[in-house]
Amino acid sequence: MELTEVRFAGNGGQGLILSARILFHALSLEGNTAARSQGYEPTSRGGFCFSDVVAGDGDLDYPLATGLDFLLALDQVGIAPSQSLLKEGAMVIADERLTPEPPTRNVELYRTPLADRAIDLGNIRVANIIGLALMCGLGGICGKDSLAKAIESETPKSFLDLNFEALETGFTAAGELRA
């Protein structure tokens, strides 16, 4: 895997840090070197939050994101602080309702109803997993089996079935968008 930089951005309480932890674990299962970082405002919910994963084949020269290849934006509050880091041609997946003004210039943009799909599954709290699966399905960052193993390891047992359903929903949506 070439050096790949991924950001999960939105507001606190959307599971962005968990998504990065799951991706980090899945990439490690596939033999990649990865680093994870995060930042958030002092409010526990509602303020800007992000979590980044930097991954590649060998040693990482620098463990923090400096040029994003992928951005999953679950809320508008995550756009402005992330936009200047987007590489030309970066893949941006944005919730169509909660990010009304996603970046459009020099990016591959997918606007999709992540929160609404999560609500359809029964819990808005899995929008992050749907988005993670969609991003991996479209971008080939890591495989579905690795993500499933990471979800099993990183999420509470009470949410396991719902998270697996969200994983399927995201990969199905990726297949539909590619078709």
C-alpha positions in Angstrom: 0.0 0.0 0.0 1.3 3.4 -0.9 1.2 6.1 1.8 -2.5 6.8 2.4 -3.9 9.5 4.6 -7.5 9.3 5.8 -9.5 11.8 7.9 -12.8 11.2 9.7 -14.3 14.6 10.5 -17.5 16.0 12.0 -18.7 16.7 15.5 -18.0 15.1 18.8 -20.2 12.0 19.5 -20.4 10.8 15.9 -18.0 7.9 16.4 -15.2 9.4 14.3 -12.5 8.3 16.7 -13.9 4.8 16.8 -14.0 4.7 13.0 -10.3 5.6 12.8 -9.5 2.9 15.5 -11.4 0.3 13.4 -9.6 1.3 10.2 -6.2 1.3 12.0 -6.9 -2.2 13.3 -8.0 -3.5 9.9 -5.0 -2.1 8.2 -2.7 -3.6 10.8 -4.4 -7.0 10.2 -3.5 -6.7 6.6 0.1 -6.1 7.4 0.3 -2.4 6.8 2.1 0.1 9.1 -0.3 2.7 10.4 -0.5 5.6 12.8 -3.6 7.2 14.3 -4.1 10.7 15.7 -7.1 12.7 16.8 -8.3 16.1 18.0 -11.4 17.6 19.3 -12.7 20.7 20.9 -13.3 20.7 24.7 -17.0 20.1 24.3 -17.8 16.4 24.5 -20.6 16.5 21.9 -21.3 19.0 19.1 -17.8 20.5 18.7 -15.3 19.9 15.9 -13.8 16.4 16.1 -11.4 14.6 13.8 -9.4 11.4 13.7 -6.7 10.6 11.1 -5.1 7.4 10.0 -1.8 7.4 8.1 -0.8 4.1 6.6 1.7 2.5 4.2 3.9 -0.5 3.5 7.0 0.3 5.5 8.1 2.8 8.2 6.2 6.0 8.3 8.3 9.1 8.0 5.7 11.2 9.8 2.7 9.9 11.7 0.3 12.8 11.2 -1.8 13.6 8.2 -0.4 16.4 5.9 -2.2 15.6 2.7 -5.5 13.8 2.8 -6.3 11.1 0.2 -9.7 10.4 1.8 -12.1 12.5 3.9 -15.3 11.1 5.5 -17.3 14.1 6.6 -20.3 13.4 8.8 -21.1 17.1 9.7 -20.4 20.5 8.1 -18.3 21.5 11.1 -15.6 19.1 9.9 -15.2 20.6 6.4 -13.4 23.9 7.0 -10.6 22.5 9.2 -10.0 19.6 6.8 -10.4 21.3 3.4 -6.8 22.7 3.1 -5.3 19.3 3.7 -7.2 17.6 0.7 -4.9 16.4 -2.1 -6.0 17.0 -5.6 -8.3 14.1 -6.6 -8.9 13.1 -2.9 -12.1 11.1 -2.3 -14.6 12.9 -0.2 -17.6 11.1 1.2 -20.0 13.6 2.8 -23.4 13.1 4.5 -25.8 14.8 2.1 -28.0 16.3 4.8 -25.5 17.1 7.5 -22.8 18.6 5.2 -24.7 20.9 2.9 -21.5 22.6 1.6 -18.9 19.9 1.0 -15.6 20.6 -0.8 -16.2 20.3 -4.6 -13.0 21.6 -6.2 -10.5 19.0 -7.4 -12.0 16.2 -5.4 -13.9 13.0 -6.1 -17.1 13.8 -4.2 -19.8 11.3 -3.1 -22.7 12.9 -1.3 -24.8 10.2 0.3 -27.4 9.9 3.1 -25.2 8.3 5.7 -27.2 9.5 8.7 -30.5 8.6 7.1 -29.3 5.1 6.2 -28.2 4.6 9.8 -31.6 5.8 11.0 -33.2 3.2 8.6 -31.1 0.5 10.3 -32.4 1.7 13.7 -29.7 3.8 15.1 -28.0 7.0 13.8 -24.9 6.0 15.8 -23.8 3.6 13.0 -23.5 6.4 10.3 -19.7 6.3 10.9 -19.5 2.5 10.2 -21.6 2.9 7.0 -19.3 5.7 5.9 -16.2 3.8 6.7 -17.4 0.8 4.7 -18.5 3.0 1.8 -15.1 4.6 1.8 -13.2 1.3 1.9 -15.5 -0.2 -0.7 -15.0 2.7 -3.1 -11.4 3.5 -2.3 -10.0 0.0 -1.7 -8.2 1.1 1.5 -8.7 -2.3 3.1 -10.9 -5.4 2.8 -14.3 -6.1 4.2 -13.1 -9.2 6.1 -10.4 -7.1 7.9 -13.0 -4.4 8.8 -15.3 -7.1 10.1 -12.6 -8.5 12.4 -11.7 -5.0 13.6 -15.3 -4.2 14.3 -15.7 -7.4 16.3 -12.6 -6.4 18.3 -13.2 -2.7 18.7 -17.0 -2.3 19.3 -19.2 -3.3 22.2 -20.9 -6.7 21.9 -24.3 -5.0 22.2 -23.7 -3.1 19.0 -22.0 -5.9 17.1 -24.9 -7.1 15.0 -25.9 -3.5 14.1 -22.3 -2.6 13.2 -22.1 -5.7 10.9 -25.3 -4.6 9.3 -23.9 -1.1 8.9 -20.8 -2.6 7.3 -22.9 -4.5 4.8 -24.9 -1.4 4.1 -21.8 0.6 3.3 -20.3 -2.0 1.0 -23.6 -2.4 -0.8 -23.8 1.3 -1.3 -20.3 1.3 -2.7 -21.3 -1.4 -5.2 -24.3 0.7 -6.3 -22.2 3.8 -6.7 -19.6 2.0 -8.8 -22.3 0.5 -11.1 
